Amino acid sequence: MASRNNHALTFGAVVLAFALIGLTGYVFHLATRPNELGRSGTATDATLDALEHRIHALLGKGQWSEAAIVLEEAVARYPEDLQIRQRLAEIYQQLAATAKSRRQHEESKRLFAQAYHQWAAIIEIGPKDAAAYFRAAMAANEAGLPEARTLFEHAAALEPNRPEYLLNLGMVQYNVGEYDVAQVSLHRATQLKPDLAPGWAMLAQIALREGQRNVALQLITRARDIDPIDANFRVIEADIVASTDPDRAIALLETLTEELRRRDDVLRIARNAYGAKGRFRDAAAYFTSASDHDPENPDLALAAADLLDRSGQRDRAIEYARRAVEAGHTGAPRMLERLLAAGSDR
């Protein structure tokens, strides 16, 4: 650890629908700092090497939580040591990512917040470093902390020619409804990196919000030409064409995995596209799957009941209307009463 100031870090692209994206191959450089023997608050090179050896052994056994405890103790002993704090932040982020993959969302947010606090300390202790601001922003955003936007702004101000900084800043600006400034950030990002597919995709989202469907279609086509694999781009294209070419939107939706079909934006698009073709039974299949996956969600259950009723499946509609009632939807009792009065399937 003592002689390793540069750490290669990889960020995987996450869901484009209002989430932040990190680029692969990103390298974070901590400013080299002296390790003089006896300097207050920092560990010696020998101590860092011994600590890294211990951490490596724990990680080799899959004991990530134990590694975090060891590093927490080291941070308490050497509070000004940037490398120890960085190592701890990285461990927190890995633990958070694991919790997120297991749908332990509150635990994931808690761990990302802990990672953020380590990056924030690094920023306070060390020199102004754009990469540290960026890493802090990524962790803060995952934790749902409002500091994320300011941190991305600092990163982009310190290194204005880093497309990943501008991309993430643009996405945060988009998420708070500042579409004009988001567009500026995203345009700058795509100018710096013309093959930045997520940037073109987000610009397509903005164009769609502005009612510029033809422009939006051109932009998402560019994103898909760059990256034909990313399913999120298919979702955006389906959203763009759902009202004008529902058959095309349906064809795109039917390429999605079962998990993606349960996403809120996909459900909205499916209802519009299939509904435009009178295919309520197919639309209902999306909502029943989503409701079965999340039976305590009253809105999903009620929407499933409505579509099942429209498709002539009244018995199943009653089942999901009851689920909506049990989940607490205030409008569900009225629907259930109507369905029961109408009798069984027609």
N, C-alpha and C positions, 0 to 999 in steps of 0.2 A: 504493500500500500504506500510505503514511504516514497518509493521511486516511481510510482505510477500516477502521475498527475492527470493523464488523459484517459478517459474512459469511453469506449465506444458504446453508445446507447441506441437501441432500436425502438422506435415507436410504431406500432401497427395502426393502420387506418381503422377507424371505428365507424359506427353507423353515421352516415352523412346527414340524416334527418335531424338537424339541430344538435349535432355533437361535434366535438373538436377532433381535428385530425393531426397526427404527427407523422413526419416523414421518416422513412427508413434511412439508415446510414448516418444518423445525426451524431456528431461527436461533441461532447461537452468538455471544455477545458477549464479546469480550476487554475486560477493564478498560482504559480509556484510561490510557496511561502517558506521562510526559513524554519528549520527544525533545530535550532540551537539547543544544546543540552541545558536543561534547567529553565528554559523560557516558560513563563507562567501561561497556563491555559492550553498549551500544545504538547503533543507527545513527541518523543525523540524518534528518529528513524528506526532504531532497534525496537522500540515499543510498537510502532506501526507495523513493522514486519511480523512481530509475534502476534499481534492482534489479527492481522490479515490471515495468517496461518490458521489461527483458531476459527475464524469465520469461515474460511474455505472448508475446513473439516466438518463444521456443522452443516453447511449448505450441501456438502457431499452426501450427508445422511438425510437430507430433506428436512432438517430442523431449522426452518426459517424463523419461527417465533423465538426459539432459543438464541439464534444469531442476533435478533433484534434486541433481546434482553442484554446480551453481552455488549452490544454497541451503545445501548442506552446508558449502561454503567460507565463506558468509556467516555461518552459525551459529558456525563456528570463530572468526571475526573478531569477531562481536558475540554472545557466548554468552548475554547476558541480554535479548536483544531478543525479546519474546514474539511479535510479528507475523511475524518471519522464521521462528521455530520453528513457528508455526501453519501457515504456508504450506508448509513442508517436510513437516510431518505430513500435510497434505492431499494433497501430491504422492505421498508414500509410499502413502497409502491408495488413491489412484487406481491406482497401479502394482500394488498388491496385489490390488485388485478385478479388474484385467485378467488377472493371473496366475491368479487363481481361476477366472475364466471359461474359461481355456484348460486347466484341470485341472492346473496347475502348483502343486500344493498346498503343497509345502515352500517354494517361492519366495514364494508368497502369505503363508504364515505368517511368513516372515522379514521381509517388507516391513511386514506389520501390526505386528510386534514393534518395528520401527524407528519406525513411527508412534507406537506406545504410548510409547516412550522420549522422544519429543519432547513429547507431552502431559504425561508425568510431569514433565519439566523445567519446562513451563509452570506446572504446579501448584505445584512447589517454589519457583519464582521469583516468581510473581504472587500476587494475593490469592486467598482461597478462593472458587472459582467453580464452581458446580454443573455448568455446561455443560462445563467443562474436565474435570471428573471423569467425566462421561458419555461424552465423546469418548474419553478414555483407556480407559474400561471397554470401549467398543465395539471398539477396536483390540486391547486385551488379550485379549478373548474370542476374536476371530478368530484371534489368534496362539496360542491355547490356553494362555494364561498364567493362573495361579491368582489374580493380582491383580484380575481382572475383578469378582469378587463384591464385594470390599471397596470398589472404586471406585464400583460402582453403589449400594452402601449409602451412601457419602458423598454422592453426587449426590442421592439421595432424601431424605437427612437435611437437606441444605441447602435443597432446594426440594421439600417433601413433597407439593405439589399439582400436580406435573408427571406426568401419567399415563404418558408414555413412559418416565420413569425407573422408576416402579413396575412397569410391564409387564416391562421388561428385568430388573429385580431379581427379580421373581417367576419369570421363566423360568430365571435362573441358580439360584435356590433349588430349583426343580423338578429341574433337571439333576443336582443333588447329593443328591437324594432327600429334601429337606426340604419335604414336600408341605403340611404344615400352615401353615408360615410363607409358603410360596409362595401358598397360597390367600388368605391375608390380604392380601398385596401385590396380587394380581390382583383381588380384590374391591374394594380401594381404587381401583385404576386404573379399573375399569369404573364405579365410582360417580362418579369425576371426569369420565369420558368414556363415557357409556352406549353410544355407537356404536363402541366400541373392539372390533372383531370379534376380533382375535387374543387379547384378554383373555378373552372368553367361550369361545373355542376351547380355551385352555389350562385354564380351569376345567372344561370338559367332559372333558379328559384326566384331570384329577385325580379327578373323579367316577367315571370309568370305572375307574381304578385302585382305587378304593374299592368297586367292585362296584355302584355306583348307576347302572345303565344308563338308567333312565327319566330321572333328573336329567341325566345326561350328554347324552341325546338332546335334552332341552329346551334345554340350553345351546348345543349345536352348532347346533341349529335357529335359535337367536337369532343366532349368528355368521353363519350362511349367509343369513339374512334381511337382515343388514346388508351383507354382501359375498357375493353369489351367484357371483362369478367365481372366487374363490380355490380352486384345486384341493386345497390342503391340507385345507380344511374338509371336502371330500368324502371324503378319505382317513380323517379322524377319524370321520365319520359311518359310513363302511363298517366301521370297526373296532368301533364301538359295536353295530351290528346284525348283524355277521357270524355270530354264534352263534344268534341268534334269528330272523333274517330273511335267510338267505344270498342269496336272489334279489335283494333290495334292495341288499345289499352288492355283488353282482356287477354290477348295473346301474350303480352308482356307480363301480366300478373300471373299467368299460369306457368311461367318459368320459375317462379319463386319457391323457396323452401317453405315447409309448413310453418316454421318459426317466423319467417318474415311475413307470412300471410296474416299473422295475428297482430301485426304492428298497427297502431292507430291510423297512421296515414294510409297504409295499404287498405285497411278496412273501409275508410272513407272513399277511396278511389274505387274499390270493388263495388260498393253500394251504388255509386254513381254510374259506373260503366255497365255493370250487369243490369241495373235498373233501367238504363236507357234502352236496353234490348229486351226488356220484359222478362229477364232471366232471374226471377226472384229466388228460385230454388237454389241456383248456384251462388247467389249473393248470400243467402242464408247459411250455406255451408261454411263460409268464411267466419261468420259471426258465431255460429254454434261451436266451431272449433275453438275460437278465441274465448268464448264463455266457459266451455268445458275446462280450458286451461286456467282460467281465472274466475271460478264460480262465484266469488264474493263481489265481483264488479257488477253493480246493478245496471249500469248503462249498456254493457255488452249483452246482458241477459234480456233486457227489454228490446234492444234492437234486433236480437235474434228472434224473439217472439213475434215482432212486427213482420219481419221478412218471411218467417215460416207461415204466418197467417196469410200474407200476400200470395204465397206459393201454394196455398191450399192444404197445408199441413197443420190443421188446427189442433190436433191432439198434441203434437210436439210444441206448438205455439203455447198451449196452456202450460206445458211443463216448464218452459223458459220464462213465461210470465210469472209463474209461481216462484221460480228462482229469483226473479227481479224483486218480487214482493218480500221474500225472505231476506234479500240483500239490502232492503230499505229504500227502494226507489219510490218516490211519492206518487208517481203517475201509474205505477204498475197495478195497484188494486183495481183501478178503473178499467184498464185493459183486460185484466183477468176476468172481471165481472162480465165484460162484453163477450169475451171468448167463450166463457161457460154458458152464457145465455144463447149463444149461436149454435151450440151443440158440437158434435164430433166432426171429423173431416168431411168436407163436401166433395 
